[in-house]
Amino acid sequence: MTLEEYTNEFMSLKQRLYRLSIGIVKDTMVAEDVVQEVLIKIWNKGKEAAAIENKPAWAMKMVRNLSIDKIRSKHYKTGAIPEGYDVVNKTHTPETIAQSNDTVNTIQEIMESLPETQRMCIQLRDIEEMKYQEIADILGISIDQVKVNIYRARNYIKKMYLKTDNYGV
């Protein structure tokens, strides 16, 4: 694999890989390390990486696996999502900004309570805007299972959000 091929095919995925990793590890430094490690592994594989048919899915699967390994590591410490990760429109009033922040935090908490497969499916589909086949390749499940997991996750998030939002009304 030439440097130009590597740059065109893998370096262009860097932001997507980072967003996937940060969604799993919840730490910017660890997510950056994961992406860098994966990109180095891909470069070192050379011809083997060039022969891969679906390169984005392969790279995403590597990031997912390494991110999960980092979480399972005994040295990993979880932290809050850093400020600025969810960009807020500055033209809103302080009240609407607070409401938006509350909504985002509530949905993040609900998503974290989902089973891992459902959480990964919904993140890859709704946040990363990936196709069902790509998600199936990354997670190693069938397309039907991807659709079912997304459906169940969306329903659960909706149900729990409405329950939280209507509390005390």
C-alpha positions, 0 to 999 in steps of 0.5 A, spaced: 500 500 500 502 506 498 502 512 502 497 516 497 492 510 498 493 509 505 491 517 506 485 516 501 482 510 504 484 510 511 486 517 514 479 520 511 476 516 516 480 519 522 474 523 524 469 517 524 473 512 527 474 518 533 467 519 534 466 511 534 471 510 539 469 516 544 462 514 544 465 507 547 471 510 552 468 516 553 475 519 554 478 524 549 485 522 550 484 514 550 480 515 544 485 519 540 490 513 542 485 508 540 485 511 533 492 512 532 494 505 534 489 502 529 492 507 524 499 504 525 496 497 525 493 498 518 499 502 516 504 496 518 499 491 515 500 494 508 498 489 503 494 485 507 490 492 508 490 493 501 486 487 499 481 488 504 474 489 500 470 493 505 476 498 508 471 503 512 468 497 516 474 493 517 477 500 520 471 501 524 471 494 527 478 494 529 477 501 533 471 498 536 475 492 539 481 496 541 476 501 545 472 495 548 479 492 550 481 499 553 475 499 557 476 492 560 483 494 562 484 494 569 488 501 568 482 504 565 478 510 569 471 512 566 470 520 566 464 524 564 464 526 557 468 533 556 465 539 555 464 542 548 463 535 545 455 536 544 455 543 541 450 548 543 448 554 539 450 560 542 444 564 540 439 561 544 437 564 551 440 561 557 434 557 559 434 554 552 441 552 553 440 549 560 434 545 557 438 542 551 444 540 555 439 537 560 436 533 554 442 531 551 445 528 558 438 525 559 439 521 552 446 520 554 444 516 560 439 512 557 443 510 551 449 508 556 443 503 560 442 500 553 445 493 552 452 494 548 449 491 542 443 496 541 447 502 544 453 500 538 447 499 533 444 506 534 450 510 535 453 507 528 446 508 525 443 514 528 450 518 529 455 515 524 450 515 519 452 508 517 448 503 512 445 497 515 450 492 512 456 496 515 454 496 522 452 488 521 460 487 518 463 491 524 459 488 529 459 481 526 451 480 526 446 479 521 442 485 518 436 483 521 439 483 528 441 490 526 434 492 525 431 489 531 437 492 535 436 499 532 428 498 533 428 496 540 433 501 542 429 507 539 423 505 543 427 504 549 430 511 549 423 514 547 419 510 552 425 512 558 425 519 555 418 521 555 417 517 562 423 522 565 420 528 561 413 527 564 415 526 571 412 530 576 407 533 571 
